[in-house]
Amino acid sequence: MERLKEHFLAFFTVLIWGITFVCTKYLTDSLSSLEILYIRYLIAYAVLWIICPHFFGFTNLKHEVMMFFAAMSGAAAYQYLENVSVCYTSPASVSFITATAPIFTAILAHKFLGEKLNFKIFAGMAVSVFGIFLICFGDSKTIETGLMGDMIIFFSIWLWAVYSVLVKKISAFGYRGFLVTRRLFLYSVIAMTPFMAATGDFERIKSVARPEVFINLLFLGILASAVCFATWNRSVEKLGATTTSKYLFISPIITLIAQSLFYKTAVGAAALIGMAVTLIGVGITEFKNN
């Protein structure tokens, strides 16, 4: 039952993250990618103080360095590059390449954490990637892509793999999950502050006062950041980086459904087939021989 709970938390996290693409896309009409991420993390940091109002002092240099690099790789750089890449390639291409992250996470987790990696896992992942390809491109007459954007997002998924491995190692230190997550957001905000000071536009930032913008930022800050980074980190701790990362295959399905509901568009036949194929692939990775 406890393990089932951790699987549910991983699924819940990806469910929320799948919706964030739609929210972020909506906010780009009012704010820059950096402004969205900065405000989102400020909200998350404040909320985590409310959820867990305990002082978390300096631990030791090794632990702080690992938390700093976890913040830079997964919370800051990955999230920012994912948003920027859309400017140089198609959203479908971003969604497809991002969804291959579990493969790279599994490779690093096998090398640095000793997690199991076998043919069944790779076969299931390959089936899921094919399903995601159908979701992203199956109903399009052409495959729109851009080399610069594809290179950016390909680099970023390696950053997410590094983040997952670091989170697993940090979990062995025994700190409370909410406190670690709060520290990651603190380091991320500190790192982004100079860039915000140099590029932030006060006129754009004033749009936060608009109810529709504020509500979307609250969703991104509270649920998608404060809560979901904590639940994701917990799942990685309990299930391992490889198992937890496989839930990212479901993210394009969630995004497609959310996008269809928000923009009131129909889901194509190829995308429906792709959803089924993706879920079959995830099932293969979890199948246990008698």
C-alpha positions in Angstrom: 0.0 0.0 0.0 2.8 2.4 0.8 4.5 1.8 -2.6 1.1 2.4 -4.3 0.9 5.7 -2.5 4.3 6.7 -3.9 3.2 5.7 -7.4 0.1 7.9 -7.0 2.2 10.8 -5.9 4.4 10.5 -9.0 1.3 10.3 -11.2 -0.3 13.3 -9.5 2.9 15.3 -10.0 3.0 14.6 -13.8 -0.7 15.3 -14.0 -0.2 18.8 -12.7 3.0 19.3 -14.7 1.2 18.3 -17.9 -1.3 21.1 -17.3 1.5 23.7 -16.7 2.4 23.9 -20.4 -1.1 25.3 -21.1 -0.8 27.8 -18.2 2.7 28.9 -19.2 1.7 29.3 -22.8 -1.2 31.6 -21.7 1.1 33.7 -19.5 3.7 34.3 -22.2 1.3 36.9 -23.7 1.9 39.0 -20.5 5.3 38.0 -19.0 8.6 36.8 -20.2 9.7 33.2 -19.6 12.2 34.4 -16.9 9.6 36.5 -15.2 7.1 33.7 -15.1 9.6 31.3 -13.6 10.9 33.9 -11.1 7.5 34.9 -9.8 6.4 31.2 -9.7 9.4 30.3 -7.5 8.9 33.2 -5.2 5.4 32.1 -4.6 6.6 28.5 -4.1 9.3 29.5 -1.6 6.7 31.5 0.4 4.2 28.7 0.4 6.8 26.2 1.6 7.5 28.4 4.6 3.8 28.3 5.4 3.6 24.5 4.9 6.8 23.8 6.8 7.7 26.9 9.0 10.9 25.4 10.4 14.3 27.1 10.1 16.7 25.1 8.0 20.2 26.3 8.7 23.4 25.7 6.7 24.2 22.0 6.8 27.7 21.3 5.5 29.5 22.3 2.4 29.1 19.0 0.5 25.3 18.8 1.2 24.8 22.5 0.3 26.8 22.1 -3.0 24.7 19.2 -4.0 21.5 21.1 -3.2 22.8 24.1 -5.2 23.6 22.0 -8.3 20.2 20.2 -8.0 18.5 23.6 -7.9 20.5 24.9 -10.9 20.0 21.8 -13.0 16.4 20.9 -12.4 14.6 23.8 -10.8 16.2 26.7 -12.7 18.0 25.8 -15.9 15.8 22.9 -17.0 12.6 24.8 -16.5 13.9 28.0 -18.1 15.4 26.2 -21.2 12.2 24.3 -21.7 10.3 27.6 -22.0 12.9 29.2 -24.2 13.2 26.3 -26.6 9.6 27.0 -27.8 10.8 30.2 -29.3 13.2 28.2 -31.6 11.2 25.1 -32.4 7.6 23.8 -32.4 5.8 23.0 -29.2 5.2 19.5 -30.5 9.0 19.0 -30.9 9.6 20.3 -27.4 7.0 18.0 -26.0 8.4 15.0 -27.8 12.0 15.5 -26.9 11.2 16.3 -23.3 9.3 13.1 -23.0 12.5 11.1 -23.8 13.9 12.4 -20.4 13.2 9.0 -18.6 15.7 7.2 -20.9 18.5 9.6 -20.0 17.5 9.5 -16.4 17.6 5.7 -16.4 21.1 5.7 -17.9 22.5 8.1 -15.2 20.6 6.4 -12.4 22.1 3.1 -13.5 25.6 4.5 -13.6 25.6 6.6 -10.4 22.9 5.0 -8.3 23.2 1.4 -9.3 19.5 1.2 -10.3 18.3 -1.7 -12.4 18.4 -1.3 -16.2 17.4 -4.2 -18.5 16.0 -4.9 -22.0 12.4 -4.8 -20.7 12.8 -1.3 -19.4 14.4 -0.1 -22.7 11.8 -1.9 -24.8 8.9 -0.3 -22.8 10.5 3.1 -23.1 11.0 2.7 -26.8 7.3 1.8 -27.2 6.3 4.8 -25.2 8.5 7.1 -27.2 6.8 5.9 -30.4 3.5 6.6 -28.8 4.5 10.1 -27.9 5.7 10.6 -31.5 2.2 9.8 -32.7 0.7 12.2 -30.1 3.0 15.1 -31.1 3.2 14.6 -34.8 0.8 11.9 -35.9 -2.1 14.2 -36.9 0.2 16.8 -38.6 0.8 16.8 -42.3 4.3 18.2 -41.7 6.8 17.8 -38.9 7.8 21.3 -37.9 11.0 21.6 -36.0 14.1 23.8 -35.5 17.6 22.7 -34.9 18.5 25.4 -32.3 15.4 24.7 -30.2 15.8 21.0 -30.4 19.4 21.3 -29.3 18.4 23.4 -26.3 15.7 21.0 -25.2 17.9 18.0 -25.7 20.5 19.6 -23.5 17.9 20.4 -20.9 16.7 16.8 -20.5 20.2 15.8 -19.5 19.9 18.5 -16.8 16.7 16.9 -15.6 18.5 13.5 -15.4 21.2 15.1 -13.3 18.6 16.6 -11.1 16.9 13.3 -10.5 20.2 11.6 -9.6 21.1 14.4 -7.2 17.7 14.4 -5.5 18.1 10.7 -4.9 21.5 11.2 -3.3 20.3 14.2 -1.2 17.4 12.1 0.1 20.0 9.9 1.8 21.0 12.8 4.0 17.8 12.5 6.0 16.5 16.1 5.8 12.7 16.7 5.7 11.5 16.8 2.1 9.7 20.2 2.3 12.8 21.8 3.8 15.1 20.5 1.0 12.6 21.6 -1.7 12.4 25.1 -0.1 16.2 25.3 -0.2 16.2 24.4 -3.9 13.8 27.2 -4.6 15.9 29.6 -2.5 19.0 28.8 -4.6 17.0 29.1 -7.8 15.6 32.5 -6.9 19.0 33.8 -5.8 20.6 32.7 -9.1 17.8 34.3 -11.2 17.7 37.6 -9.3 20.6 39.3 -11.2 19.0 38.3 -14.6 15.6 39.6 -13.4 17.3 42.9 -12.4 18.9 43.2 -15.8 16.0 42.1 -18.0 12.8 42.4 -16.0 10.2 44.8 -17.3 8.1 46.6 -14.6 5.3 47.3 -17.0 5.0 43.6 -17.8 5.2 42.6 -14.2 2.3 44.9 -13.3 0.1 42.5 -15.3 0.3 40.1 -12.3 -2.5 42.2 -10.8 -4.9 41.0 -13.5 -7.0 38.2 -12.0 -6.4 35.7 -14.8 -2.6 36.2 -14.7 -2.5 36.0 -10.9 -4.6 32.8 -10.8 -2.4 31.1 -13.3 0.7 32.1 -11.4 -0.8 30.8 -8.1 -1.4 27.5 -9.8 2.2 27.3 -11.1 3.7 28.5 -7.8 1.6 26.5 -5.3 0.7 23.3 -7.0 3.2 22.9 -9.9 6.2 24.1 -7.9 5.8 24.0 -4.1 3.7 20.9 -3.9 4.8 19.0 -7.0 8.6 19.4 -6.6 8.2 18.1 -3.1 6.0 15.1 -4.2 8.4 14.4 -7.1 11.4 14.4 -4.8 9.7 12.1 -2.4 8.8 9.7 -5.2 12.4 9.7 -6.4 13.5 8.9 -2.8 11.1 6.0 -2.4 10.7 4.6 -5.9 14.1 5.5 -7.4 14.9 7.9 -10.2 14.3 5.4 -13.0 10.8 4.3 -11.9 9.6 7.8 -11.1 10.9 9.3 -14.3 8.9 6.8 -16.4 5.8 8.8 -15.4 7.0 11.6 -17.5 5.9 9.6 -20.5 2.3 10.4 -19.5 2.9 14.1 -19.5 2.2 14.7 -23.3 -1.1 12.9 -22.9 -2.1 15.2 -20.0 -0.9 18.2 -22.0 -2.9 17.2 -25.1 -6.1 16.6 -23.1 -5.7 19.9 -21.2 -5.0 21.8 -24.4 -8.0 20.3 -26.1 -10.3 21.2 -23.2 -8.9 24.8 -22.9 -8.9 25.6 -26.6 -12.0 23.4 -27.3 -10.3 21.4 -30.1 -10.7 17.8 -31.0 -8.1 15.1 -30.4 -7.0 13.4 -33.7 -7.1 9.6 -34.3 -3.3 9.3 -34.4 -3.0 11.1 -31.0 -5.6 8.7 -29.5 -3.6 5.7 -30.8 -0.4 7.4 -29.5 -2.0 7.7 -26.0 -2.8 4.0 -26.0 0.7 3.0 -27.3 2.4 5.2 -24.7 0.5 3.6 -21.8 1.3 0.1 -23.2 5.0 1.1 -23.2 4.8 2.2 -19.5 3.0 -1.0 -18.7 5.8 -3.0 -20.3 8.4 -1.4 -18.1 6.5 -2.3 -15.0 5.5 -5.8 -16.1 7.0 -8.5 -13.8 7.6 -12.0 -14.9 6.2 -14.8 -12.8 
